[in-house]
Amino acid sequence: MKEISITVDGITKKEYIQSTQLMLKRVFIILGTAMIVFCGIIIFAMSDFTLKALLAPVGIYVAIVLISEASFILGYKDQLASIDPIEYRLNESEWQIETSEEIVIVPWNCTPKIAKTRDGLFLYSDEVSSNILPKRLLSKDDIQLIEKWYKASRAAYKKYDKEKTKEEMKEFRQEHKWIQFWTAEGRKQLREKFYNNRLH
């Protein structure tokens, strides 16, 4: 079985910035959506609406984006000091992360997505957490093979994600049993309980 093995003992400033931008992108999208909704409320609520009314929310959003990116960039050296060497091993069925403290194995059919930037290939172990494979440590054939393994697992991942969502929903309903009464099954259980009580 073909295996790709690399050791990441540090990342460049470009790789670090691209990594933080991917991480912040999700946050910025959520904040941006909230800002659009808020601006829409302002537009409909104000009878004498002018563009000046939007300066404050837009200005706050821009300030948050700039300050967040600047703080991460300025923290580059501190982040480098805290990075231990990481060994990555990838094959057709899974990818593995090994540090001095632990070994984590992630099957491809449990990998929600991968992302590419100019200098890095990012493997996601969940919807938020990503691991960077610097392209300088990979050949073009390595990258193509990793993408091939990932794409081949998509059907299995969809099935895994569907089962995972189903199980999470089941656990949620067990923890919040009152919600069940608002479902068809919940109403059925309520009716059965009601009629059983009447019979006794």
C-alpha angles and dihedrals in degrees: 000000000000113000132188117206127183136163118219109200096164143349132232123243091254091052091048093050092048090049093052092045090056090048094048094044092078091049092048092051091053092046091045092052091049090050092051091050091048092049090049090054090050092050094051095039098051117075092191095042119174131175089251088073089066095052094085100052093039091047092050091050093049091047092052091050094048096043092047094050093044093050092051093047092049089050092057096107093047090051092050091054090056097049116104122197111278125202117209123195120182132182139158095285106034150352125235134206119202124187133163089269107038151359119230122191120196119185114219090239088062094049110103097196150333127221133199131210129175093274106020147048112213123205116198119213088186137357092286112022117079136180121211124227106190110227090221087071094049132069122225088253090053092053093047091049093050090050090048092053090047095049092046090058098053097097091049091046092053089053091046092048092049092052091044092051090047092051093046090050090050091052090046092053091048090053092045102036093165089071089064090071089067092057128077091249091047092052089049091053090048092052092048091050091048095051093044089054090050092052091053 
